[in-house]
Amino acid sequence: MGKVNVCLKRSYITVTSLIAILSALLLAATLFHHGRIHHHEEIETMLPGLFSTYGISIITLILAIIGVYGACKEKKWALILFVVGMILGSLFLITSGILGLARRPQEAEQLNRHYLQMLPLNNASESTIDGLKEIQIQFQCCGLDQGYLDWGYNIPQSCLCSQEATNPCVEAPRNSSLSEYTMNDQYVKIYKESCLPYMIVYVMMVIDTAMGILLGVTLLWILSVALCIFILCRLSKKDEIPVVVYSTEAKAGNYTPLADTAELA
């Protein structure tokens, strides 16, 4: 069994340890998110994604631990198991990235249809209305498709323009629930633009960020696989042992003295 270069081993252990840390953080974030949405109305639709994230983070964490153990103890079986598992994981991430890029143009249309199904907003669920109110405050908008008209008479206070508003505002209709805020015949102003375009841009930005993170993680996994393969090659390489040549003259004692015994005396 050959000797592994110290720098190569340390580089591999560093990269693999980083993968283990990221996997542990992903597992913790998934547990936190699962607990936060445990009582959410649409929890059933989120469970497949949560379970997939659980599986990826746990399997990756186990493989990283096995890989570090194999490098420290120079165990080939552990390193081979790490390489096979990470190669399969890298192929999965690459396939997911390609499919995500292929479906990206369709995401905007699906999001548009999904949110338009909430109209009219007066008939939407309480959780949907509460979420939309937070979105209106965040993006300084009102309504989904046709602005404040989507709310009908009951325009929420989240549509009111703040003093720090940067988006355009218009006067609220006189026959709306906001008419009670009128002072000195000066009608209050509400946000003019609808929220749906802002929501779609935000979701697409999140998707692009996720794709970038996915690419970075994939490259990190591929780097760990390459380093592990180099270590396996070094372990499989046999050390060169010098050949011992048998000589009859050595057995007969054919030696030449280095110094005269009389001089030593």
N, C-alpha and C positions, 0 to 999 in steps of 0.2 A: 504494500500500500504506500503510495507516494505521500509526500508532505504538502500541505496546503499553504499557500502564501498567506502571511499574517494580514497584510493589507486587504487581500481578496476576502478573507474570512470576516474581517471587521466590517468591510463594506456591505457584505451580504447580511450580516447580523443587524447592521444599522437600518438597511432598507426594509428587512423583514420585521424588525421591531416597530418601524414607522407604520407598516401595514397593520400590525396588530393593534397599535394605538388607535388608528383610524377606524378599525373594525369595532373596537370597544366603544368608541365615541358614537359610532353609528347605531350600535345596539342600545346604548343608553338613550340616545335621542328618539329612537323608535319606541322604546318603552315609555318615555315621557309623553310622546305624541299619542300613543295608544291610550294611556291613562287620561289624557286631556279630552279626547273625543269619545270616551267610553259611553257616554249617554247621548251622543249625537244621533240625530234622526237618521242620517245616511251612513251609519257605522257599517252596515252590511256591505255596502259598495266599496268601502275602504279596506275591509279585512284582507282580500287577496293581495293588495299591495303591501300591507303591513306584514303579512306572513312571508311574502317573498323577501322583504327587507330583513326580517328575522333570520331566515335561512342563509342569506348571503353573508350577513355580518357574523353569525355564529360559525359557519363553515370556514370562512376566511380567517377568523380568529384562531380556530383549532389548527388549521394548516400552518399559520404563521408560528404558532408555538412548536409544532412538530418540526418546522424548518429550522428554527433557532436551536432546538435540541439536537437535530442532526448535524448542524454545523459545529456546535460546541463539542459534541462527543464523536464527531466524524463517523456517523452512522449512515451508511448508504441507503438503507431501506427508508429512513425518515426523509432523506433528501429526495429520493425518487418519488415518494408519496407526495411531497410538497410540489415537485415539478409537475406531476400529472394533474394534481388538483388545481394548481394555479393556471396551467395551460387551458384546462376546461373552463375555468372561470373567466379567463381572458377572452376566450372564444365567445362565451356568453355575453360579456360586456360589449365586445365588438359588434356582435349581431344586434344587441339591443340598441346600440348607438346608430347603426345603419338604418334599422327600422324606424327609430325616432326621427332621424333626418328625413326619411322618405315620407313620413306622415306629418311632418311639420306644417306644410301648406294647408292641410285639412283641419288642423287644430283650430284655427281662427274661425272657420265656418261652423265647426261643431260647438265651439264656445258661444258663438252668436245665436245659434238655434237653441242651445241650452238655456241661456238667460232670457231669450224672448218668450220662452214657455212660461216664465213667471208672471207675465202680464195677464190681466191687469194687476197692478201691485196691491190693490185693495183686497184682493182675494188670496194673496200669498200668505204662506205660513208665518207665524210669529218669529221663528228663528231666521227665516229669509229676510224679513223686514228689518230685524235688528242688525243683521250682517250688512244689508244694503245701506242702512243709516251710517254705519261706521265707514263704509266705502265712500259715501258722499262727503263726509267730513275729511277723509284722507285725500281724495282726489279733487275736492272742490267742484262737485257736479251735482246734478239733481235728476232723478229718474234713470231709466235705462235707455230707451230708444228715442222718445219724443220729449225729453226733458221733464219739466215739472208736470206736464200734461198726463204723464203716466200715473201720477198719484191722484188725479181727479180733484175732489174737494179737500181731502185730508193730506195736505202737503206737510211733511214732517219738518221739525225745526232744524234738522241737519242740512236742509237745503238753504238755510239763511246764510247770506254772505257774511263772512267775518271781516274784521278790519284789515287783516293781513292777506285778504284774498288777492290772488294774481289772475284768476280766470274771470272772464266777463260775467256780469250780473245784470239782471232785469228786474223790473218791479213785479212783485207778486200780484196775482189776480185778486181783484177786490172781493170776489165771491168764493174765497177759499178760507181754510181754517186759520191762515196766518193773518187774516184781516184784523184780528184782535190786537195785533202788535202795532197797528197804525197809530202814529202820534202826530198831532198837529197837521192832519191831512197829508202826511208824508208816508207813503206806503213803503213797507220794508222791501228790501231787494233779496232776490234769491239767485242761485247759480243758474246760468243760462244753458250750459252744455250738458248733454246727457253723459252718464257714467260708462256705458257699454264700451265705447272706444278706448277709454282709459283702462278699463278692466282687461280688455283683450291685449293691449300693449303690455300691461304688467304681467299677465300670465305668460305671454310669449317670451318676455325677458327672463322670467323664472325658468322656463323650459330651456332657453339658450344657456343660462348659467348652469343648470343641471347637466346639460350635454357637455359643457366645458369641464365640469368636475369629473364626469364620467370618463372623458378622454384622459385627464390627468391620472386618475386612478388606474386606468388600463395601462398606461405607459409605465407606471410604478410597478404594477404586477409583472409586466413583460421584463422590466429591468431585474426584478428579483429572480425570475426564471432563468435569465441569462447568467447571472452571477452563480446561481445554484448549479447550473450545468457546468460551468467552469470548475467549480469545486469538485463535482463528481468526476470530471476528467482528470483532475489532479490526484484524486484518491484512487482512480483506476490505473494510473500510471505506476509501473513498477520501478523501484529504485535500482540504479545500476550498481551491482555488487562486483568488486574487482575479482578477476579470475586468479585463483591460486594455482601456480605451476609447480609441479613436483619435479625436483632435480636430484639425480643420483649423486652428483658431486656434493650437494649439501649434506646428504646422509653419510657420505664417506668422510666428511670433515675437511673438505678442501678449502681452508680458510687462510687468509693472509694476515698476519699480525699487523696492527696499526703502529705499534711502537716496539722498540727493542726492550726486552725485559731487563737487560743490564742498565739501560738508561733510567728505567723506573726505580731500580734499586739505588 
